[in-house]
C-alpha cells in the first residue's frame, strides 16, 4: 500500500465530502459502505464502457475491479460508473450504424456529466470499442483532470478447424471479423457455400476483446499510448489475458501519482503529443478514423489540429508495422513483438517522435523509451530504416471534389493502384450502393460515389464496411474505387476514399456530381478531382435542390445532426476548449 496524504481543500470532491453542510452527502456514501477514511480521500471516477452488446466490452467490468485496487492501494477512493457503447461490428451495414459516431459524443458528454455531478477528482477510463476510446479520451481532455486511459484489449484471432470444408484462402490462417464481412461477398458471388459461411462465423471471433486487426479500436489504443494518456504497453495484451489486470492496477496507481503532482490531461495532450499520435496511426497503417478522432481530441483542448494537419504527418511518416487489414498480422502479434513502445523507439531513431511530451506515468516519452530494451523483430515491426513503404499507410487528399479534404488508406495497396480515374456511378445512400454491389450492377473501372452519409446528412456518418467488404469478396477491391462523405471501417480494404468534405448535406461538390462525371483520385500526389470547371460546379450548385430529407426528425440523431460540425475538424458538437471560461478542477 502506497500511503499518501492529500489536501482536499482544493479538490472538486470537497464539495461533496467536507464540512458540516455536506453531512447529507456523506450519508449517501456511508450507505454504500464507504468508510470515514475513504470519504476524506480523493474520489476517483473509474469509467467503463462495459456492456453485453459485443465482445469488445464484455471484459471491461473485470478490468475495472483491478483499476479500483490500484486506486485504493495509492490512497484514493474509486467510484465506478459505466457509460454507453455502440459497437460497430454489430451496428455495421444497417440503420444502427447511424448511432455509432454520435455515441462518441454521448460517451464524452456522459462521462463529463458524471464527473461534474459527483465532483470526482481524477479519472481512469476503460474502453474497448471504436468510438468509446476517443470518446473517453475526449472527456479526459475536456474536464482536464488527472487522467489515465486503459484499453480493454483485443480479441484473440480465430481459425477454421483443421480439415474444415472452407475455401483454401480461409484455412490455416488467423481470422478476424474483417474476414467475415468479406466472406459475405464471397457467398454472394457463389464462391463460398452456406456450410462454409456457417463454419467461419462460429470461429472467427473466439474470445472477448475488440476486433483484432489494426482497425479503429486498436488504432486508437495505440494512439492512447503515443498521446501519453495510457501507460506504455498497456494496450497490447489481449482482453482474455488475466495479465491485463496488472496494467489496470498500475493505471489506478498512476492516476493517484498524477493527482499528487497535479499533472492534468492537457499537460499530456499537447500539439506535440497529437503529432506523436498521428505518427503511430501512419506507421502502423491504422484506421482512417484516426483522421476524425485526433482533431476531435485536439478540439477539446482548444488546439487547432485538423484533418489536413494529421494527413501532413501521415505523408512524411514511413509505414513499417505489418498489420491487418493491409498487412499480415493482428494486435496479439504486435504485443508479442514488443508493442507500441518498440514502434515508438523506431520512430525515435528516425527523429519522428517528440520525446519531451509528458505521459501518464509522470515521466516523459523519452524517459519511458529509454527503458525499452527490445528491438524491431523485422517481421511484425520492420526497422524504420527499411520500412514497408516510405510514406504512411493513410493519405490526405484535396481538390475540387473535396475542398475541405478527404482521406484514403493505402497500406497494402501497390503504388500502381494508388492512382485511379473513372466515371462516377452515384448512389444517394449506402443501401442503394450495397444493392448494386450485390446485384453486380456496376462496372469495373468505375468510381462508386456514396453521398448523403456525412455526419449531418446521414445523420451519423456511417461506415461502409459491408459494401467495401462485399467488393473485396467479389475480387473487385482494386478494380473499382469508392468515395463517400461517410466513413470507412478500420477493417476496410481497397481504394476507398472517405471523409469527403464539405459533405453533401452542406452543399459540398460531392452533392453536385452526376453519374458519368470523370473522377481522378491520386493518392501519390494527394489529390481528388472531378472533370468539371468551377463555372460548371457553380451552375449545378445554383440548381441544387438542397439536402436530402431524412426520417430522423426528432430524438438523439436529430439533435446530433443539428449540432455536428465539419468532418475535417473532427465532427464535433460544441465549441471546445477555446471557448471555455472556467476550469472544472478549479471551481
N, C-alpha and C positions, 0 to 999 in steps of 0.2 A: 504494500500500500504506500502510495506517494502522498503523504500528508502535506497539504498546503493551506495557508490562511489567505482568505480573500476579503477585501474591503467591499461590502455590498452597497456602501453609501453612494457609489457612482454607477452601479449596475442596474439594468432595467428591472430585474426581479425584486428590487427593494420596494417597488410599488405594490407588490403582492404579499411580501413576507415580513416587512419590517415595520415596527411601531404599533402602538395600541389600536390605531384606526384599521389595521389590517387583520384584526382578530377574526372577523368573519371569513376572510380569505384563507387564513391559516387553518380554520376549522375544516374547510374542504380538503386541505392537504392531509390533515390528521385522519380524516375519514378514509383516505386511501392507504393508510398505513405508513405515511411518511413520518419519519422521526423528527424530533426537535432539531437535532444536529443537521439533518438533511434539509430541513426547511430553510435554515440560515446559511446553507451553502449556495453557490451559483446554481441556477436552474438551466439545464442544457436540453434543448429540443433535440430529440432523436427521431428524425422524419424518415419514413419509408414509403415506398410505393407498393407495398405488399398487397396482392390480391390473388384471386383464383382464376383470373382471366387467361393466363398463359404461363409457360414455364419460366419466362424471364423474371417473373415477380414472386414465384412461389417460395423461394428460399430466403426472401428478404426478412421475414419475420424472425427466423432463427438467427440471422446475422445481426439483427438489431439488438438481440439479447447480449451478444458479445460486445457490441459497442457500449452498451449500458454498463457492463462490467468494467470496461476501461475508464469510463467517466467516473464511476464510483471509486475506483482504485486511485484516482487522482483528485479526490476531494470535491467532486461535483455531484449534483443530483440530476440524473437523467429523467426526462419526461418524454415517453414515446408517443408519437402520433402518426397517423397514416394520411396519405392523400391519394388521389385517383391515378390511374394509368389507363391509357388507351393503347393496346398492344397492336402494332402494325400487322404482325403475322396473322392475327385474327381479323383485323379491320380491312385487310387488303382486298382490293378488287370489287368492292361494293360500296353502298352508300355510307357504311360505317367509317370508311377512310376519311370522310369529311371531318370527323371528330378528332383526328389524330393531332394535327398541328395545333388546333385550338386547345387541346389538352395540355400542351406545353405551357400556355399562358395560365390555364386553370391551376396547374401544379404550382407554378411560381406564385400565383395570387393566393392560393390556399395555404401554402407554407408561410408566406408573409403574414397573412391574417392570423394564423395560429400563433406565430411567434409574437406578433404585436399584442394580440388579445390576452396572452398569458404572461407577457413580459419575460420571455426567456432570454438568457444572457449570451448564448452561443448555440451553434447548430452543427450537428452531424447529419448529413443526408445520405441515405442509402437508396440507390435506384438501379433498375435493371433494364428497362426497355427504352427504345429510341428517344422519345420526347421527354421521358422522365429524367434523363441525365442532364440535358441543357436546362430543363425546367427547374430542377433542383439547384443547379449552379447559378441560374439567373436569380433565384430567391436569395441565395447567399450574398451575391453581389449587390442586389437591391437593398437588402437590410444592412449590409456592411457590418455584420457581426463576425467575431471569430468563428471560422467555419472550416470543416473538413468534409470532403466528399468521399464516398466509397462506393464503388461499383459492386453490384451483386454477383458478377461473374458470368462467364459464357457457358453455353451448353456444351456437352461433350459431342464429338462428331458421331454420326450414325454410320451403319454399314449393313449392306444386304447380307443375309445368311449365306454361308458357303453353299454353292450348288443351287441357289435360288434361280428361278427362271425369270431373270430380268435382263434387259439389254446389256451387252458386254461393257459399254462405257459407264454403266451404273454399278458394275460389280467390282469387288475387291478394291474399293477406294472409299475415302471419307465422304460422307453425305451431309448436306445441310438443307435447311428449308428452301434455299435457292433451288436446289435440285428438284424439289417437289413442284415448285412453280413451273420449272422448265419441263418436268415430266408431263404436266398437263398439256403443254404444247405438243409433246411427242405423242401423247394419247390422242389428241385431236387430229393429228395428221396420219394416224393409223400405224405408227411405228412403235407403239407400246400397248400391250394388252391390258384389259381390265385387271387381270390377275397380277401382272407385274406392278401396276399402279397401286394395287391394294397392298402388296408386299412392302413396297418402298415407303408408303405413307405411315406404316407401322414401325419402321426402324430409323427413319431419317432424323428424328429428334428424340434421343434416348434418355434425356435427363432434364433436370431443372437447369435454368440459365438462359441467357439471351442468345440470339442467333449467332452461329459460330464463326462466320467469316468476318472480314473487315467491312461489315455492313455498318449501319448507323450507330448501333449500340456500342460495338467495340471501337469504332472510330472515336466516339465521344468519350469512351472510357480511357483511351489513350490520351485524348485531349485533357482529361481531368488531371492526369499526372503531369503532362507537359505544361499546362497552365499554372500548376502549383497547388491546386486545391485538394489534391489527393496525395497520400504518401506514395513515394516511389515503389513501384512493383505491386501496389495493392490491387490493381485492376486485373492482374494476369491470371491468377488461379481460377480454374473453372468453378462454377457455382456449387457443384456437389462436393467439392473438396472441403472437408472439415477444417483443413489448414487455413481456409479463408477467415476463420474465427480469430486467428492471431492478428491478421491485418485489421479486422474490425475492432478488436480490443485496443490495438495500438492507435487506431484512429480516435477512439474515445479518450485515450490518454493525451493524444496530440492536441485535441481541441482545448483541453484544460491548460496546456502549455501556452497555446496561442492567447487564451484569455488572460493568463497571468502576465504575458508580455504585451498585452493589448495590440496584438497583430490581427488586423481585420481583413475581411475578404478583399477589399480594394487595395490593401497593401500588397496583396498577392497578385490580383488580376490587374495588370497594367498593359499599356500598349506593347511593351516588350514581351510580356508573358503571352499575350494574344498572338504575337508573331511566332513565338515558340510553338504554340498550339497549332497554328496553321502549318508549320513545318512538319509536324507529326502527321497531320492529315495527308499532306502531299507525299511524304516519303514512304508511307505505308499503303498508298493507293486507296485512301479512305473514301468514305461516302461523300457525294456531292452535298449532302445535307450539312456538312461542316461549314460550307459557304453560307448557310442560312443561320445556323446556331451561333457561330462565333460573333457575327455582327450583333445578334440579339443579346449575348452576354456582355459585349462591349457597351451596348446601349444602356444597360443597367448601371454601368459605372460612369456614364457620361463621356465615353471615349468614342471618337469618330473612327470607325473601322468597318468599312462596308464590303460588299461582295468583291469589288474590284481590288480593294486592298488585300483581301485574302488571296485572290487569284494572282496578284503580282508575286506574292510569296510562293504560291504553287509553281509559278512559271520558272522561278530560279532555284527550286529545290529538287535535287535528284530523287528518283523513285528507286528504293533499294530493299524494300521489305516485301517478300513474295507471298502475299495473302490473297485468298479468295475475296471477291469473285473474279478479279482479273488474273490472279496467280494461283498457286497450288495449295497453300497451307491455311490452317484455321487458328483461332485465338489460342487454343491449347498449345499448338506448336510454337507460337511466338513466346508464350510464357516459358516453355521448356528451353527456348533458345536464349533466355535472359530478359525478355520483356522490353517494355518501354525504356528502362534505364540504359540498356545496351544500344538501343536505337538512338537515344539522345547522345550517348557517348560518341557514336559515329558522326552524328551531326556536329558535335563539338570539334571533331577532328577537321571538319571542313569549314570551321568558323561560322556555322549556321545556327548557333544557339546563344541566346543572351544568358550568360552564366550568373549575372548579378541579381536575377529575379528571386524573390522570396518564395518559399514553399511551405506547405502545411506542417512540415517538421520543425519549422522555425529556423532552418538553415537555408542557404541559397542553393540554387540549381547547381552551381559549380562545386560547392561543398558536398552535395549529395553525389554528384557524378564522380568525385574523387574517391568515393568509397566503392565504386563499381569495378570489379576485377575481371569480369567476363568480357570476352570479345565476340565480334560478329562470327557466326558459325559458317557463313558462306553458303548456307542452304536456305534458311528462312530469312535471316538478316544478312544481306550481302554487305561487304565493306563499302563505305561511301565512295571510296576511290574507284570502285568497279561496280557502279550501280546497274540496275536492270535497264533504266533509261536515264538520260541526263537531266530531264525535267520532270516535274511532279506528275503524279498519276491523275490529277484533276486540273482542268484548264478553264480559264475565263474567256468568254467571247463577247465582242461588242460589234455593233454595226447597225445598219438602218432597220434591221428586223428586231434588234434588241438594244435600243439606245441606253438603257439603264443596266445592260449586261445580261449574261446568261452563263451557264456552267455546263461542262461536259467532262465525263470521266473517261480518260484514255488509257488507264492502266490495263495492260493486256491487249491493247489494240495496236497492230503494227503501223508504222508511220504512213505506209501507202494507203491505209484505210482511214487516216485521220483528216482527209480532205474528201468532201462529198458534194456533188452537185446533182440536183434532180428536180423534177416537177413536184409541186406540192399536191398532196391529197389531204384535204382539210376535213376535220371532224369537229363537231361542236361540243363533244364531251367524250370521256373515256369509254363509256359503254358503246357508243357508236363505233369507235376505233376497234375495240375488242371484238365486236361482232364481225367487223370487216376482216380482222385477222383470222378469226375462227373460220370464216367462210372463204378465206383466201381471195377476197375481192379487192386486193391491192396488187401492185406490180413491183417486181424487182427494179431497183433504181429510183424509186420514189422517196420523197421526204414526207413522212406521215406527220401531220400537224394536228395536235390535240389542244384546243383552246377552251377558254371559259373554265379553267381548272385552277386559277390562281387563288391566293388567299381570300380575296373579297369575292371574286366571281364564282368560285366553286359552289358555295364557300368552302374554305378549309384546305386548299392546295393539296389535293390528293396525290399519292404516289401511284405510279403507273406500272408496278411490277407485274401484275397479271398480264398486261399487254406486252411488255418487253420480254418477259419470260416465254410467253407463247411464241413470239417471233423467234427467239433463240431456239426454242424447242422445234420449230419448223425449219431450222437451218438458215434463217433469213437475217440473223443478227447483224451480219456485215454487208448484206445486200440491199438494205434499206436504212435510212436514217429516220430519227423521230425527234420532233421538237415539241415542247409544251410550255405553257406558263404555269403548269403544275410542277410536281417534283418527281424524282425517281427514288426508289428504294436504294439503300446501300448495296443491295444484292443485285441491282440491275447490271446487265452486261450489254454490249453492243454500242453503237454510235448514237447515243441518246442525249439530247440537249434539254436541260430543264431550267427553271427559274427565269424564263424569258420575261424581261420587263421593259416598259410597263406591261402589266397583264392586260388581257383582252377587256376585262370589266372596266379598266381605267382608260380604255381607248388607245392602247398601245398598238404598234404596227401589226402584231400578231392577230388583232381583231379585224384587220383590213385585207389580209391576203386571201386569195381565192385559189381553188383547185386549178392546177396548171401553171401558176406562177413558178418561176425557177428560183430555187433557193440554193445558196452555196454556203457550206459550213467548212471552215478551215481552222482546225484545232492546232495546227502548227504555227500559224500567224495570229490566231486568236480573234478570228472574225466570223460574223454571221450576217448574211445579207440576202435580200430578195431583189430580183431584177426589175425594180420599179424606181422611177425617178421621185425626187421629193415632191414634184408637182402632181404626179400620179397618186402618191400616198395622200397628199392633201385633198385631192378630189374625192378619193374614197372616204377620207375622214369626214368630209362635209356631207357625204351621203350615208354615213354610218347610222343605223337606227338606234344605237345605244346598247347598253349592256343587256345580255340575255336575262330574261326573267328566271328566277329560281323558285322552288317550293318552300325555301327556308325564309319565311316572312315573320317568324317570331322565335323566341327561345334563344338558347346559347349561341347557335350558329349565326342567327341574325345579328345578335349583339357583336359577335366576333367580326362579321363582315363589315359592320358599320365602323368599327374601331381600327381594324388592321391597316398597317401602313405598307410601304413598298417592300417588295421581296429583297431587293439589294441591300436594304438596311435591316434585314432580319425579320420582316413581317411581324413587327411588334405592335402593341396595343395601348401604349401610354407614353408620356413624354420622356421618361427615362431620367438618368442621373443628372443631366444638365439642368433639369427644371426643378430640382429639389430645393427646398428652403429649410429643411431640418434633417438631422441625423437621428435615426431611431435609437441607437445606443446611448445618445446623449440627452434624450428627453427627460 
